[in-house]
């Protein structure tokens, strides 16, 4: 717990608007990706085709879209950012693995790797000063 408090204090001292804008863009991207998966469930099923015989394959399909929708909103607003990113990590790691198990799509691989790296950054950095987490913390 002290480590998280130390990271939050450091991030709040070294916060910059472009980093907060990057967090908002990441959240918006994940939210719209969730909408895309919900509106085009056949595409999502096609993506999971290489892993359809694995245990829990149908659970993964039903986890992806809601996790992107809710997690994207939380990340964009800076509310429970680290928890929302922890919910995204299995999806992003799975997106990277799908490229190696199934047919390789270099564009999807680069997008998944970039998103994973940005999520890893915000997992350490936190939500920043321009977020609901910071606002609620200052209300105490």
C-alpha positions as CSV (number, residue, x, y, z in Angstrom):
1,X,0.0,0.0,0.0
2,X,2.9,2.4,0.8
3,X,4.3,1.7,-2.7
4,X,1.1,2.8,-4.4
5,X,0.9,5.9,-2.2
6,X,4.5,6.7,-3.1
7,X,3.8,6.2,-6.8
8,X,0.7,8.4,-6.6
9,X,2.6,11.2,-4.9
10,X,5.4,11.0,-7.5
11,X,2.9,11.0,-10.3
12,X,0.9,13.9,-9.0
13,X,4.1,16.0,-8.6
14,X,5.2,15.1,-12.2
15,X,1.9,15.2,-14.0
16,X,1.5,16.8,-17.4
17,X,-1.6,17.5,-19.4
18,X,-0.3,15.5,-22.5
19,X,0.0,12.3,-20.3
20,X,-3.5,12.8,-19.0
21,X,-4.7,13.3,-22.6
22,X,-3.0,10.0,-23.5
23,X,-4.9,8.3,-20.7
24,X,-8.2,9.8,-21.9
25,X,-7.4,8.7,-25.5
26,X,-6.6,5.2,-24.3
27,X,-9.8,5.0,-22.4
28,X,-11.8,6.2,-25.4
29,X,-10.0,3.7,-27.7
30,X,-10.9,0.8,-25.4
31,X,-14.5,2.0,-25.0
32,X,-15.0,2.3,-28.8
33,X,-13.3,-1.1,-29.2
34,X,-15.8,-2.6,-26.8
35,X,-18.6,-1.0,-28.8
36,X,-17.1,-2.4,-32.0
37,X,-16.9,-5.9,-30.4
38,X,-20.5,-5.7,-29.2
39,X,-21.9,-4.5,-32.6
40,X,-19.8,-7.1,-34.6
41,X,-19.8,-10.2,-32.5
42,X,-19.1,-12.4,-35.5
43,X,-15.7,-10.6,-35.9
44,X,-15.0,-11.3,-32.2
45,X,-15.9,-15.0,-32.6
46,X,-13.6,-15.1,-35.7
47,X,-10.7,-13.7,-33.6
48,X,-11.2,-16.4,-31.0
49,X,-11.4,-19.2,-33.5
50,X,-7.8,-20.4,-32.9
51,X,-8.7,-20.7,-29.2
52,X,-12.2,-22.1,-29.4
53,X,-11.3,-25.6,-28.2
54,X,-9.6,-24.2,-25.1
55,X,-11.4,-24.4,-21.8
56,X,-13.2,-21.1,-21.0
57,X,-13.3,-20.0,-24.6
58,X,-16.9,-18.8,-24.4
59,X,-16.2,-17.0,-21.2
60,X,-13.4,-15.1,-22.8
61,X,-15.8,-14.0,-25.6
62,X,-18.3,-12.6,-23.1
63,X,-15.6,-10.9,-21.0
64,X,-13.9,-8.9,-23.7
65,X,-16.6,-6.4,-24.8
66,X,-17.9,-5.5,-21.3
67,X,-14.4,-5.2,-19.9
68,X,-13.4,-2.8,-22.7
69,X,-16.6,-0.8,-22.3
70,X,-16.4,-0.4,-18.5
71,X,-12.7,-0.3,-18.3
72,X,-12.4,2.3,-21.1
73,X,-14.8,4.6,-19.3
74,X,-13.0,4.2,-16.0
75,X,-9.6,4.8,-17.6
76,X,-10.9,7.9,-19.6
77,X,-12.3,9.5,-16.4
78,X,-9.4,8.4,-14.3
79,X,-11.5,6.5,-11.8
80,X,-9.9,3.3,-10.4
81,X,-7.5,3.4,-13.3
82,X,-5.1,0.8,-12.1
83,X,-7.9,-1.7,-11.4
84,X,-9.4,-1.0,-14.8
85,X,-6.1,-1.6,-16.5
86,X,-5.6,-4.9,-14.6
87,X,-8.9,-5.9,-16.2
88,X,-7.5,-5.1,-19.6
89,X,-4.2,-6.9,-19.3
90,X,-5.5,-10.4,-19.9
91,X,-7.4,-9.2,-23.0
92,X,-4.4,-7.5,-24.4
93,X,-2.1,-10.4,-23.7
94,X,-4.6,-12.7,-25.4
95,X,-4.8,-10.3,-28.4
96,X,-1.0,-10.6,-28.8
97,X,-1.1,-14.4,-28.4
98,X,-3.9,-14.8,-30.9
99,X,-1.6,-13.4,-33.6
100,X,0.9,-16.1,-32.9
101,X,-1.5,-19.0,-32.5
102,X,-3.7,-18.1,-35.5
103,X,-3.1,-16.1,-38.6
104,X,-0.6,-13.3,-38.1
105,X,-2.0,-9.8,-38.6
106,X,0.8,-7.4,-38.2
107,X,-1.4,-4.3,-37.8
108,X,-3.4,-5.9,-35.0
109,X,-0.2,-7.1,-33.3
110,X,1.3,-3.6,-33.4
111,X,-2.0,-2.1,-32.1
112,X,-2.2,-4.7,-29.2
113,X,1.5,-4.3,-28.3
114,X,1.1,-0.5,-28.3
115,X,-2.0,-0.6,-26.1
116,X,-0.4,-3.1,-23.8
117,X,2.7,-0.8,-23.3
118,X,0.5,2.3,-22.7
119,X,-1.5,0.3,-20.2
120,X,1.6,-0.9,-18.5
121,X,2.8,2.7,-18.2
122,X,-0.5,3.8,-16.6
123,X,-0.5,0.8,-14.3
124,X,2.7,2.2,-12.8
125,X,2.0,5.9,-13.3
126,X,-1.7,5.9,-12.1
127,X,-4.4,8.3,-13.2
128,X,-2.6,11.6,-12.8
129,X,-3.7,14.9,-11.5
130,X,-6.5,15.6,-13.9
131,X,-8.6,12.6,-12.9
132,X,-11.6,11.7,-10.7
133,X,-9.3,9.7,-8.4
134,X,-7.3,12.9,-7.7
135,X,-10.5,15.0,-7.4
136,X,-12.1,12.6,-4.9
137,X,-8.8,12.3,-2.9
138,X,-8.7,16.1,-2.5
139,X,-12.3,16.1,-1.2
140,X,-11.3,14.5,2.0
